[in-house]
Amino acid sequence: MRTIKLILLAIILIAIVLLAVANRQLVTVELLPQPLDQVLEVSVQVPLFLVGLICILVGMVLGYIFEWLREHKYRRRAAQKSREAEQLSRELDRTKKASKSGDDVLALID
């Protein structure tokens, strides 16, 4: 399975490199729409592949952030259940110690 994963990653890396080499021409990226461009002219010339890679990177980061926020309730519930399990484990240990004192009903727990 690990070999398949490495092969797929290598293919993706090769595709990204080929995309970058094929799209080296400069493009002008304007950061404001045309009417606002007269007030504050903000534009930059970058290679076309860089625009695509930055868009992919921003999309991945936003996706990871939204997924982390969406899973918050599950992490909170897991922490709560973990605390509850620890509390029940301590209670069971106390009960087992008390059962060694001679109570036959509590000895059945062992």
C-alpha positions in Angstrom: 0.0 0.0 0.0 2.8 2.3 0.8 4.4 1.7 -2.6 1.2 2.6 -4.4 1.0 5.8 -2.4 4.5 6.8 -3.3 3.9 6.0 -6.9 0.8 8.1 -7.0 2.6 11.0 -5.3 5.4 10.7 -7.8 3.0 10.9 -10.7 1.3 13.9 -9.2 4.6 15.6 -8.7 5.7 14.9 -12.3 2.3 16.4 -13.5 2.8 19.5 -11.4 6.4 20.0 -12.7 5.2 19.5 -16.4 2.4 22.0 -15.8 4.8 24.5 -14.4 7.3 24.1 -17.3 4.5 24.4 -19.9 3.0 27.5 -18.4 5.9 29.8 -17.7 4.6 32.9 -19.5 3.8 35.9 -17.4 0.2 37.0 -16.7 -1.0 40.1 -15.0 -3.1 39.5 -11.9 -5.2 42.5 -10.9 -6.3 42.3 -7.3 -9.1 44.8 -7.6 -12.0 45.0 -10.2 -11.8 47.5 -13.0 -13.8 50.4 -11.4 -11.8 50.2 -8.2 -8.5 49.8 -10.1 -8.5 53.6 -10.8 -8.6 54.4 -7.1 -5.8 52.0 -6.1 -4.0 50.3 -8.9 -2.8 46.9 -7.6 -1.6 44.4 -10.1 1.3 42.0 -10.3 2.9 39.9 -13.1 3.5 36.3 -12.2 4.0 33.1 -14.1 0.7 31.3 -14.9 1.6 28.1 -13.1 2.2 30.1 -9.9 -1.4 31.5 -10.0 -2.7 27.9 -10.3 -0.6 26.5 -7.5 -1.4 29.4 -5.2 -5.2 28.8 -5.9 -4.8 25.1 -5.1 -2.8 25.8 -1.9 -5.4 28.4 -0.7 -8.2 26.0 -1.4 -6.5 23.2 0.5 -5.8 25.4 3.5 -9.4 26.7 3.6 -10.6 23.1 3.3 -8.5 21.9 6.2 -9.6 24.8 8.4 -13.3 24.2 7.6 -12.9 20.5 8.2 -11.2 21.1 11.6 -14.0 23.4 12.6 -16.6 20.9 11.5 -15.0 18.1 13.5 -14.9 20.2 16.7 -18.1 18.7 18.2 -16.7 15.1 17.6 -13.4 15.9 19.3 -15.3 17.5 22.2 -17.5 14.4 22.5 -14.5 12.1 22.4 -12.8 14.0 25.2 -15.9 13.9 27.3 -16.3 10.1 26.8 -12.6 9.6 27.6 -13.0 11.5 30.9 -16.2 9.5 31.6 -14.4 6.2 30.9 -11.5 7.2 33.2 -13.9 8.1 36.0 -15.7 4.7 35.6 -12.4 2.9 35.6 -11.4 4.6 38.9 -14.8 3.8 40.4 -14.4 0.1 39.3 -11.0 0.0 40.9 -12.4 1.4 44.2 -15.2 -1.2 44.1 -12.8 -4.1 43.5 -10.7 -2.9 46.5 -13.8 -2.8 48.6 -14.8 -6.3 47.5 -11.6 -7.8 48.8 -12.9 -6.8 52.3 -15.3 -9.8 52.2 -18.5 -8.7 50.4 -19.6 -11.7 48.3 -21.8 -9.7 45.9 -19.0 -7.3 45.0 -16.6 -10.2 44.6 -18.6 -11.3 41.6 -17.3 -8.3 39.7 -13.9 -9.7 39.6 
